[in-house]
Amino acid sequence: MCTYQYMEYSCGHCRTIVSEWCSRYRGALQSHIRCRPEIRYHTTNDSLCSYCKEQQLPKPAWMPSKPQEGSRTYLSFYKSR
């Protein structure tokens, strides 16, 4: 059975990641089939998750912002033809 780790970040988000794959998953015959999660480790992380870190970084000036749904820019940009 694969061993999973439950990580809880300071921002409140949680993730379940694999800490060790079982021999059945590593084998070539059934590599696409995952085992039922067996969480053996619970870790509290003092840092932010990758999503929250990305939200805090300012976007580069060259990166265009996505138009908000319902705005004139959005309607003209995504207008059906």
C-alpha contacts under 8 A as a table, 3 or more apart, distances in Angstrom:
res1	aa1	res2	aa2	distance
1	M	21	W	7.57
1	M	22	C	5.30
1	M	24	R	7.98
1	M	35	C	5.82
1	M	36	R	7.30
1	M	37	P	7.90
1	M	38	E	7.28
2	C	18	V	7.20
2	C	19	S	7.93
2	C	20	E	5.93
2	C	21	W	4.72
2	C	22	C	4.64
2	C	25	Y	7.85
2	C	34	R	7.74
2	C	35	C	5.93
2	C	36	R	7.53
2	C	37	P	6.73
2	C	38	E	6.72
3	T	18	V	6.01
3	T	19	S	5.64
3	T	20	E	5.12
3	T	21	W	6.47
3	T	22	C	7.46
3	T	37	P	6.97
3	T	38	E	5.58
3	T	39	I	6.20
3	T	40	R	6.48
4	Y	16	T	6.57
4	Y	17	I	5.58
4	Y	18	V	4.29
4	Y	19	S	5.21
4	Y	20	E	6.93
4	Y	37	P	6.22
4	Y	38	E	5.78
4	Y	39	I	4.63
4	Y	40	R	6.21
4	Y	41	Y	6.93
5	Q	16	T	5.63
5	Q	17	I	5.28
5	Q	18	V	5.95
5	Q	19	S	5.87
5	Q	39	I	5.56
5	Q	40	R	6.22
5	Q	41	Y	4.72
5	Q	42	H	6.00
5	Q	43	T	7.29
6	Y	14	C	7.21
6	Y	15	R	5.90
6	Y	16	T	4.51
6	Y	17	I	6.50
6	Y	39	I	6.55
6	Y	41	Y	6.11
6	Y	42	H	4.85
6	Y	43	T	6.12
7	M	14	C	5.61
7	M	15	R	5.20
7	M	16	T	6.15
7	M	17	I	7.62
7	M	42	H	6.09
7	M	43	T	4.80
7	M	44	T	5.90
7	M	45	N	6.78
8	E	12	G	6.77
8	E	13	H	6.19
8	E	14	C	4.50
8	E	15	R	6.62
8	E	42	H	7.80
8	E	43	T	6.19
8	E	44	T	4.83
8	E	45	N	5.88
9	Y	12	G	5.56
9	Y	13	H	5.59
9	Y	14	C	6.14
9	Y	44	T	6.07
9	Y	45	N	4.78
9	Y	46	D	6.07
9	Y	47	S	6.11
9	Y	48	L	5.74
9	Y	49	C	6.07
10	S	13	H	7.48
10	S	44	T	7.68
10	S	45	N	6.30
10	S	46	D	5.11
10	S	47	S	5.76
10	S	48	L	5.74
10	S	49	C	7.95
11	C	47	S	7.71
11	C	48	L	5.53
11	C	49	C	7.04
11	C	52	C	7.40
13	H	49	C	6.91
18	V	21	W	6.87
21	W	25	Y	6.26
21	W	26	R	6.52
22	C	25	Y	5.47
22	C	26	R	6.35
23	S	26	R	5.03
23	S	27	G	6.02
24	R	27	G	5.19
24	R	30	Q	6.51
24	R	31	S	7.22
25	Y	28	A	7.77
25	Y	30	Q	6.01
25	Y	31	S	4.69
25	Y	32	H	7.19
25	Y	33	I	6.60
25	Y	34	R	6.38
25	Y	35	C	7.70
26	R	30	Q	7.89
26	R	31	S	5.92
27	G	30	Q	6.21
27	G	31	S	5.87
28	A	31	S	5.52
30	Q	33	I	5.63
31	S	34	R	7.59
39	I	42	H	7.56
45	N	48	L	7.80
48	L	52	C	6.01
48	L	53	K	6.09
49	C	52	C	5.50
49	C	53	K	6.26
50	S	53	K	5.07
50	S	54	E	6.17
51	Y	54	E	5.22
51	Y	55	Q	6.39
52	C	55	Q	5.02
52	C	56	Q	6.42
53	K	56	Q	5.32
53	K	57	L	6.68
54	E	57	L	5.44
55	Q	58	P	7.73
59	K	63	M	6.66
60	P	63	M	5.50
61	A	64	P	7.65
67	P	71	S	7.07
67	P	73	T	6.14
67	P	74	Y	5.16
68	Q	71	S	5.77
68	Q	73	T	7.88
68	Q	74	Y	6.12
69	E	74	Y	5.69
69	E	75	L	7.58
70	G	74	Y	6.21
70	G	75	L	6.46
71	S	74	Y	5.16
71	S	75	L	6.28
72	R	75	L	5.13
72	R	76	S	6.12
73	T	76	S	5.31
73	T	77	F	5.85
74	Y	77	F	5.10
74	Y	78	Y	5.92
75	L	78	Y	5.39
75	L	79	K	5.45
76	S	79	K	5.16
